[in-house]
């Protein structure tokens, strides 16, 4: 059951920040070191200084990138670079973008959502998390006492009541909407717009409609788990009963998007593999042929044709493969019969039979290539990559031995696996576009 609250967000002061596009960034976890340096140079008040500080020589426990983030955050509020909303609000956030020549708008709302434990609540993850990123986000949270970026979730909205309401209050073209409070186009060409909604009737309607809906985490698993740890830390420090559940740290800033929103787009993340012992393309194909029908696409097949063929009859569980060495050919792998997986994907991996990434990790990587599925998130033998051409180049140059290409995971597959409290393989989803960080910030107070 989702408990939704408005809040007095912190936003960049338009009187002091004339071009908001210079201070807002993508999520911290997709920013490279080179990109981070670029954002540092772009503007002295860029949000990068809060979310992804630099390690400096001489750093210690009392002076480090986290304490510097806290100092920047404190100074920017004092100097009114960041200013609080005058009234509690829910924020409608829309992103307009083009994908494969088609225009989309993804629209959702940002609010506070009450934290729920994964084992018992109705907020569902679909990914395993790693200790190091959670430690990093926890250090930042403890230093700044803030949510700098929103966790991205989706929910079922079959009757489109919430989608229609969000559209009504934010679509200027209808004549009933409001001009956005934040409006800019980012470097990826995505138009980002934010409306601060403080109308109590609209807030109550959204809150009421969301009461009985489950939420599924799209992006932000590490930040959500960090928020749970932080909640428990504050409760312990304050001696607050776990049954109380109404202190500020019991809530986290979240973006909620309808599953039925046509702008909720998922892109595939492809895989490269190396360090395969006794690498032999013929033996690999022989092993694969026991489970897959293998179509030889030749070595002169264009990647465009390859991905087009891959997308045909995608429900049959199809993958594409490019093999290096002397082979240098493209192949389409089509699962012969899902029942062949019954003896391979069992126990915690049983749900993987329904998704292509699960079949790739649990069958091909684990059984054929010798890359253990249970340790794959820590493996240096696998690289996750968006670009098809880049993948082929990496194989041709000998950096990797083999590439696998996937169709995108479907939103319903994520919901179904998450509802059963199972986890998907790493990088099974890539929601596009990413939510921008710095549109609105929440100080936990």
N, C-alpha and C positions, 0 to 999 in steps of 0.2 A: 504494500500500500504506500503510494508516494505522498509524502507530506511536503507541500510546496509553500514557501514563504517569500514575500517580497523583501528587498533589503535596500539600504542606502549605499549604493555602489560608489566607488571612486572612479572618476573618469578624468581624462586629460582636460585641462582648462583651455577652452578655445581662445581665450584672450591672450594666453601665453604660448600656446602651441598652435601656430597658424596652419601647419600642414601635418595632420595627424598620421598620415602615411609614413612619416619619417620616424615615428616613435613606436610603432606597432610591428610585431614580428610573428612568424609562424610559431608553432609549439617548440619548446626548448629541445625536445628529443629528436627533432629532424634537422637541427641547425648544426652545420659543420663548424670546425674551428675557423676556417677561412670566412665563412658567412658571419660568424659571431664577430670577428674583427671588423667586418664591413658595417655591421649594425652599430658597433661602438663608434665608428667614424661618422656615421650618418647623422647622429644628433646626440647632444649631451644628455638628453632626457629619454633616450630610447629605453624601452622596457627590458632590453637585453641586460642592462646593468642590475636588474632585479632578479631575473629568472636564470641567468647563465653567466655568473661572474667568472673572472679570471683568477687562477692561482698565481700568486706572486712570490718571489724569493723572500724568505724570512717570515712567511705566514706561520702562525701558531694558533693555539686554541682560542685566544682572545682577539686575534686579528687575522681574518681570513676572508674568502670570497663571500661567505654567508653573513658575517658581521658587516662587511661593506655593503651588501644588498640592503641590510636593515638600516644602515646609515643613509643610503640614498633614499630609501622609502620614507624615512622620517623627515629628511630634509625636503623632499618634493612635496610632502603634505604641508609642512610648515610654510613653504614658499608658494603654496597653492598652485604648484604645477599639476598636482592631482587634487581634485576637489570632490567632496561628498555630495551626493544627491540631496536635495532639500527634503524630499519625502521618500519613503520606501517605494521601490518600483520593481516590476518585472520587466525584463528587457527582451524585446523581439529582435532577433538577429537573422538577417537574410543575406545569402551569398548568391550572386548571379554569375554564372560561368558557362563556358562552352566546352563540350566534350564530344569528340568524334563528329564535329560539325553541327551538333545540336545544342541549343541553348536550354539551360535549366536554372531554376531558382530553388535553393534549399532554404526553408524557413523554419525556425524553432524559437524557443524562448529560454532565456537565462534567468534562473531563480536560485534561491537556496532550497536544497532538498535534504530532508532528514536522513542521516546515515543509517544504514541497516547492515547487519552482519551477513556475510555471504551464505552462511550455513542455514540461516533461518528466515532471512528477509526476502523481499521481492525486488531487490536490485541484483541483477545477475551479471557476473563476468563471463568472458569466453576465452580468456588467455591466462596462462601461467605468468607469474611475475618473477623478477630477479631481485636479489637482496641489495645489490649495489645502487641501482637507481632509486630504490625506496629509501636507502640511507641518505642519499644525496637530497632528495625532496624533503625528508624529515628534518635534516639540518637546516634547510632553507625555511621550512615552516616554523620551526622553533625560534629561529632568529627573527623572523618578520611577522609572525602571527597573522598570516594572510593567505588567501587563495588568489594567486596572480593569473591563473588561467582556468577556464571552466572545463569540467569533465564532460565528455560528449556521450550522451545516451540517446536511445530511441525507444519508442513505446507503440503499442497497438492503438490505432485510431480508425477503426473500420468505418465508422459513420462520419469521419472527417470533421467532427464538431470543433475540435481544437484547431485543426488546420484552417478551417474556414474563419474562425474567430481571429487567428493570428493574421490571416490574409486581409481581413476587413480592417483591422486597426493599423496595418502597416503599408497597405497598397495605395500609394498616392494617386494612382491613375483612376481609382474608383471615385475620387472626390470626397470620400468619407474618411480617408486616412490622414496621418500626420506626416510632416516632413521629418526625415531621420535626424537624430541628434548627432550621429556619427555617419559619415558617408565618404568612402574613398575607394580607389582601385589599387590593389596590391601589385607587386612585381610579377605575379603569375597571371595577371589580367583578370583577377576575380574582383567583382564589385562587392564590397562589404558595407552593409547598412545596419544601423542599430537605432531602435526606438526605445526610449525610457517611458514605460506605461505606468502611471500612478493612479489611474482611474480605479477606485475601489471596487466598482461593479465588475469591471473586466478581470481584475485580479481575483476576485471571489469566484467568478465563473471558471477561470482556468484552474484555480485551486480545487474547486469542487469537481470538475471534470476529471482531474488527475487522481483523485483519491483512491480509486480502486484499480489503478493501472500499475502493472509491473514496469520496471525500467531495465534496459539492457545496455551495458557499457559498450560503446563503440571504440572510443579512444580515452585513455587516461586511467588504465588499470592501476599503474604504480601510484598515481596521485590519489586515487580512491582509497587504496589500502593504506597509504600514508595518512590520509585523513582519519581513518579508523584508529590507527596507532596514536595519532595526535589527540583524538577525542578521549581515548582511554588514559593517556598521560595526564591530560588536564583534569579528568575526573579523579584520578588518583591523587594528584597534587592538591586539589580542592576538597577532597573527601566527599565528592558528590556521588550519591547513590546511582547505580546503573539504571535503576528504574525511573529516575527523575527525567532524564532525556530532554531537557529543555534549556541547556546552556548553549551559547553560540557555537562552541566546538562540536556540538551534536549535529551540525549542519555543514554542508559543503556547497560551493557554487557549481552549478551544473547547467549545461545546455541540453534541452530536451527536444527531440525531433520526431515527428510522426513516421512510423514505418511506411505509411502509404504516400509520403511526400515523394513526388517524382524526382526531386533533387537529391534524394538520399542515394548517392552513387558509390559503388564499391569497385575498385580497380584490382586486378590481380597483381600479386607480387611473385616474380619468377625466382628460380633457384639456380645457383651455380654450385658445382661440387668439385673438390680436389682431394688429394691425398688418398685416392682409392687404391687399395693394395692390389697388386697384380692386375692393373687396368687392362682389360681386353674387351673391346667393343663387341666382338662376335659372341663371347661367352655371356656378356651382359644381355645381348639381344636374345640369346638362347634361353636364359633364365626368365626374361620378361615374357617370352612367347607362351609360357605355361599359363599365364594369367591374362595377358593382353593380346589382342589382334594387333599386329604391327604393320603399318602402311609406310612403305619407303617413299619419301617425298623427293629423294635425290639430293644432290649437292648444289643445284642451281635454283632451288625453290626460293622465291622471295619471302621475306618474313611477313609481308602483308598477306600473301596467299596462305602461308602457314597458319597465321592467326585466324584467317577467315575459315579455313578448313577445321581448325580447332573449335571454333564457335558453332559449327553445324552439329545438331543433335547433341548438344553439350550435356543433356541429362543422362547420356550413356556413360558418363565418367571417362572423359578423354583428356589426355595430356599430350604435349608435344615435346620432342627431345632432339637435341643437337649434340652429336658425338664428335669429339676431337680426335687427335692422333691421325692415323692413316685414313680413317673413315670419312670424317667431315661431311656428314649427311644429316638431313632432317627426317624425323619420323613422327607419325601420329600413333599414339598408343590408346587403344580402346578396350576397356575392361570387358572380358568375355562374359562373365556372369558374377553378379554380386555375391552369390553363394560361395564362390571360391575364396572369399575373404573371411568366411565364418571361422575357420581354424587359425587364421593369421592374426586378425584384429579382434582380440578378446579382452575381457576385463575392462580396465579403464580406457582402452583404445577401441572398444566395441562401437562407439558412436562415430568413429572416424570412417566407417564403411560408407557413410552417406556423403562424404565430402572429398573432393579431389585432393586437397592438401593432405588430408589424413591418409589417403591411399598412397600418395607420393612418399610421405614420411614413414608410414608404418609398414609399407610393403617394399617399395623400390629402394629407399635409403637404408632401411633397417635390414631387410632380408637379402637384397640383391647387391647393394654397394657396401654393406658393412658399416654404415654410419648409424649408430644407435639412436633410435627415436627418442628414448627417454633422456638422453643427454644432448639432444640436437641444439637446444637453445644456447648451450655453452661451447658448441663445436666450432672450431676454426676451419673445418672442412667445407662448410656451407655458407654461401653468401646470398643475401636476399636483395633483389634488384628489380627496378621497375622497367627498365629499358630492354626491349627485345634485341635491337641491333647491338647495344652495348654488351649484352650477354654473349652473343655470337663472337664479337671481337675478342672478349676475354678468353674464350675457348681457342680461337684461332691463334692468339698470341701465346698460348701455352700457360696462361695464368691459372686456368681451370681446365678440367678434363671433360666435363659434360654439363649441359644446360637443360633445364626442364621449364616448360612454359605452361601456364595454367589459365583456365577460364576463371572469371571472378566468382567468389563465394556469394551465394544468394542470402539476402537479409533473413528470409525465413529459416534457412539452415542455421544461422547464428542463434536465432531465437529458440529453435527446437533443441539444440545442443545445450545452450545455456540454461534453459528451463529445467533440464534434467541434472543440472549442476555438474556437467562435464566441461572439460576444457578442450579447445581446438589447438592444433599445432601452432608454433610461433608464426607470426606474420601471415596468418590465414586471411586477414582482411586489410584493405587499405582504403579507408573512407576518403573520398575526394569531393571538394577541396578540404584542406585542414582548416580548423577554426583558428582565427588569428588571436594572438595573445596581446592584451592591453586595451581591448575594446571597453571592458569594464573590469575593475579589480574589487575584491572584497577584503576589507580589513576585519578580522575576527574579533569583534569587541561588542 
